[in-house]
Amino acid sequence: MNHRGSIEVNAMAIHITQLHQADIFGYIADMLETARLLSSLETGDQLAFELIDFAQQAARDAANKPWDE
């Protein structure tokens, strides 16, 4: 994952706005749950904060998506 709202897989990027609304919210929920679990580890705080930042950016990008496409 990168901080520009896309998921990179084998040199291909999927922008958050290319996903269905329900999928976006599911991925965001998964990222936040993972961040919660990571924060319980002594060394997981930094990655947890990065996941939260990514989830926030994904939510902002999703909020700007025209849903009636």
N, C-alpha and C positions, 0 to 999 in steps of 0.2 A: 504494500500500500504506500502511496505517497501523499503528500500534503496538498495536492492540487485536486482532490476529490475524485481520484480514480484508483482502480485496482489494477496492478500490472501483473499479467500472466504471460510468460514466454514472450516478452517484448511487445505484447499487445496491451492496450489500456482500455478499460471500460469506464466511461465517465458515469458518475452517479445519476446524471439526468437521463441516461439510456436505460435505466432499470425501471421496473414497475413500482408504483408507490408502495404497495404492500411489501415487496422485497426490500426496498430501501429501509423501511421502518424495522423490518426483521434484522437486517444487517446492523443497523444502528443499535438495536437492543442487544444483539450478540456482542458487539464491540464494547458496550457499556458493562455488560455482565463480565466479560473477560477482564476489563479494567478493574472492576470491583474485586475479582479474584486475585489479580496481580498485585493490587495494593495491599493485600493481606500478607504478601511475601516481603521479607526484609529488603530484597534487591529489586522488587518489581515496581516501585513507585514511578520511576522515570518512564518506563514503558506504559504504565497505566495512564500517566498524564498525556503521553503522546496519543494513545488510543482515544482518550476523551477529546483532545483537540481535533483529531481526525473525525470523530463522530459529530462534533459540533459543526465542523465545516461541511460535512455531508448533509447534515440537517439544513444548514443555510442554503446549500446548493439545491436541495430537494424543495425547499420552500419557494425558490424562484422558478421552479419548473412549471411550465404550463400543462396542467393535468389533463386537459381536454384534447390532447394530440392523438 
